[in-house]
């Protein structure tokens, strides 16, 4: 079987264990490959260990975000401002009397 070079972002399946993993880092200077399995586990291999693995490159699984409990709502940035439908509303100019979560010094 042909040895696959590690590519960051590529998905592989270990043919011996049937585990699915993604290469998240490849450091050519130290010859280490960091992977993350579909269940979220992170592992590190040196190049010799990588060469001994029976791997096949696969497409990213459809449910690769499931172990991390991510869904499409997580794509929204919670730090972005929320824009009300009507900018001219007088309620937009009201400021709160207190800022909750901020201690007064």
Residue frames relative to the residue before (quaternion, step in Angstrom):
aa qw qx qy qz dx dy dz
X 1.0000 0.0000 0.0000 0.0000 0.00 0.00 0.00
X 0.4957 -0.6714 0.4775 0.2745 3.53 -1.03 0.86
X 0.4125 -0.6989 0.5294 0.2473 3.58 -0.97 0.92
X 0.2912 -0.7670 0.5507 0.1539 3.57 -0.82 1.04
X 0.3975 -0.6899 0.5505 0.2511 3.55 -0.97 0.86
X 0.4706 -0.6697 0.4827 0.3116 3.59 -0.99 0.74
X 0.0427 -0.7758 0.6295 0.0024 3.56 -0.94 0.96
X 0.4511 -0.6882 0.4962 0.2769 3.55 -0.76 1.04
X 0.7829 0.2837 -0.2450 0.4966 3.55 -0.86 1.04
X 0.5943 0.5634 -0.3671 0.4412 3.59 1.26 -0.24
X 0.3174 -0.7344 0.5762 0.1672 3.55 -1.19 0.70
X 0.0749 -0.7890 0.6098 -0.0003 3.54 -1.06 0.86
X 0.2088 -0.7301 0.6273 0.1728 3.51 -1.31 0.40
X 0.3661 -0.6985 0.5768 0.2129 3.53 -0.94 0.99
X 0.3569 -0.7785 0.4783 0.1942 3.59 -0.47 1.20
X 0.6277 0.5305 -0.3475 0.4514 3.62 1.16 -0.40
X 0.8018 0.2791 -0.1321 0.5117 3.58 0.84 -0.97
X 0.3656 -0.7421 0.4610 0.3211 3.60 1.33 -0.32
X 0.4014 0.7139 -0.4771 0.3188 3.61 1.25 0.31
X 0.2781 -0.7391 0.5953 0.1484 3.55 -1.14 0.78
X 0.0425 0.8137 -0.5742 0.0797 3.56 -0.83 1.02
X 0.2630 -0.7277 0.6130 0.1601 3.52 -1.33 0.45
X 0.3820 -0.6787 0.5697 0.2622 3.56 -1.06 0.74
X 0.1297 -0.8192 0.5570 0.0425 3.56 -0.64 1.15
X 0.7961 0.0194 -0.0312 0.6041 3.60 1.24 -0.28
X 0.0304 -0.7611 0.6479 -0.0013 3.55 -1.10 0.80
X 0.0811 -0.8068 0.5852 -0.0047 3.54 -0.59 1.22
X 0.2677 -0.8051 0.5075 0.1500 3.62 -0.17 1.23
X 0.6200 0.5582 -0.3616 0.4163 3.61 1.10 -0.53
X 0.7659 0.2895 -0.1807 0.5450 3.62 1.02 -0.72
X 0.3619 -0.7627 0.4554 0.2829 3.58 1.37 -0.07
X 0.4817 0.6377 -0.4615 0.3851 3.58 0.92 0.93
X 0.1934 -0.7568 0.6195 0.0778 3.50 -1.17 0.80
X 0.1534 -0.7745 0.6079 0.0838 3.58 -0.78 1.03
X 0.0791 -0.8069 0.5854 -0.0018 3.54 -0.86 1.03
X 0.1672 -0.7384 0.6376 0.1424 3.51 -1.33 0.34
X 0.3511 -0.7472 0.5353 0.1786 3.51 -0.78 1.13
X 0.6862 -0.4984 0.3506 0.3973 3.53 -1.29 0.40
X 0.6811 0.4751 -0.2919 0.4744 3.61 1.11 -0.59
X 0.6380 -0.5574 0.3135 0.4288 3.60 1.30 0.08
X 0.5128 0.6510 -0.4222 0.3673 3.61 1.22 -0.29
X 0.2299 -0.7606 0.5956 0.1179 3.56 -1.04 0.87
X 0.0142 -0.7939 0.6075 -0.0208 3.57 -0.97 0.91
X 0.2102 -0.7519 0.6099 0.1356 3.51 -1.29 0.42
X 0.0937 -0.7892 0.6068 0.0114 3.54 -0.95 0.97
X 0.3459 -0.6634 0.5945 0.2945 3.53 -1.17 0.46
X 0.7102 -0.4887 0.2907 0.4151 3.57 -1.22 0.37
X 0.6233 0.5390 -0.3478 0.4472 3.61 1.04 -0.68
X 0.6465 0.5021 -0.3154 0.4801 3.61 0.99 -0.82
X 0.6280 0.5439 -0.3288 0.4491 3.58 0.99 -0.86
X 0.6755 0.5060 -0.2914 0.4502 3.58 0.94 -0.91
X 0.6566 0.5142 -0.3092 0.4571 3.60 1.13 -0.57
X 0.5928 0.5802 -0.3670 0.4209 3.60 1.20 -0.43
X 0.3316 -0.7072 0.5858 0.2162 3.57 -1.11 0.73
X 0.0763 0.8351 -0.5301 0.1256 3.54 -0.08 1.35
X 0.0873 -0.7377 0.6630 0.0930 3.48 -1.30 0.48
X 0.4244 -0.6956 0.5135 0.2690 3.58 -0.98 0.83
X 0.0691 -0.7997 0.5963 -0.0054 3.56 -0.95 0.95
X 0.5871 -0.5247 0.4680 0.4012 3.54 -1.36 0.13
X 0.6066 -0.5371 0.4230 0.4057 3.59 -1.19 0.46
X 0.4805 -0.6744 0.4696 0.3062 3.60 -0.83 0.91
X 0.5870 -0.5937 0.4163 0.3599 3.57 -1.13 0.64
X 0.7798 0.3308 -0.1597 0.5069 3.57 0.98 -0.82
X 0.2221 0.8251 -0.5011 0.1368 3.62 1.10 0.58
X 0.6630 0.4997 -0.3144 0.4603 3.63 1.17 -0.41
X 0.4602 0.7316 -0.4244 0.2699 3.62 1.21 -0.33
X 0.6885 0.4752 -0.3312 0.4364 3.68 0.75 -0.80
X 0.6915 0.4585 -0.2711 0.4880 3.57 1.20 -0.45
X 0.3840 -0.7554 0.4433 0.2921 3.56 1.39 0.11
X 0.3568 0.7186 -0.5054 0.3177 3.55 0.94 0.96
X 0.0028 -0.7681 0.6393 0.0350 3.54 -1.15 0.57
X 0.7521 -0.4104 0.2563 0.4475 3.57 -1.26 0.01
X 0.5823 0.5770 -0.3820 0.4267 3.63 1.14 -0.48
X 0.6111 0.5706 -0.3489 0.4235 3.59 1.15 -0.53
X 0.5572 0.6085 -0.3930 0.4060 3.58 1.22 -0.23
X 0.6013 0.5534 -0.3613 0.4492 3.58 1.22 -0.41
X 0.3848 -0.7122 0.5419 0.2260 3.56 -0.98 0.85
X 0.3507 -0.7680 0.4895 0.2182 3.62 -0.49 1.11
X 0.6315 0.5462 -0.3354 0.4364 3.60 1.21 -0.29
X 0.5267 0.6186 -0.4241 0.4001 3.59 1.23 -0.14
X 0.5137 -0.6468 0.4515 0.3375 3.61 -0.99 0.70
X 0.3770 -0.6839 0.5747 0.2445 3.52 -1.19 0.62
X 0.2193 -0.7943 0.5575 0.1011 3.55 -0.69 1.10
X 0.3369 -0.7403 0.5400 0.2165 3.58 -0.60 1.08
X 0.6418 -0.5404 0.3906 0.3790 3.52 -1.24 0.54
X 0.8018 0.2119 -0.0826 0.5527 3.57 0.92 -0.92
X 0.2621 -0.7941 0.5307 0.1381 3.60 -0.30 1.24
X 0.6551 0.5327 -0.3101 0.4370 3.61 1.16 -0.49
X 0.4189 0.7198 -0.4670 0.2973 3.61 1.21 -0.01
X 0.4765 -0.6787 0.4710 0.3009 3.64 -0.87 0.87
X 0.5751 0.5977 -0.3827 0.4070 3.60 1.14 -0.41
X 0.5851 0.5960 -0.3698 0.4070 3.60 1.18 -0.43
X 0.6908 0.4786 -0.2858 0.4605 3.60 1.15 -0.49
X 0.5333 0.6213 -0.4163 0.3953 3.63 1.21 -0.08
X 0.1685 -0.7725 0.6060 0.0872 3.53 -0.89 1.00
X 0.5047 -0.6571 0.4517 0.3309 3.61 -0.97 0.70
X 0.5400 -0.6177 0.4659 0.3315 3.57 -1.22 0.55
X 0.7937 0.1603 -0.0731 0.5823 3.58 1.09 -0.63
X 0.2984 -0.7116 0.6029 0.2027 3.51 -1.23 0.55
X 0.2798 -0.7925 0.5223 0.1445 3.55 -0.26 1.26
X 0.7774 0.3141 -0.2566 0.4807 3.54 -0.95 0.95
X 0.6689 0.4231 -0.2972 0.5341 3.57 1.29 -0.05
X 0.3253 -0.7604 0.5318 0.1819 3.57 -0.67 1.07
X 0.4085 -0.6748 0.5537 0.2670 3.54 -1.07 0.77
X 0.2594 -0.7758 0.5548 0.1519 3.58 -0.87 0.88
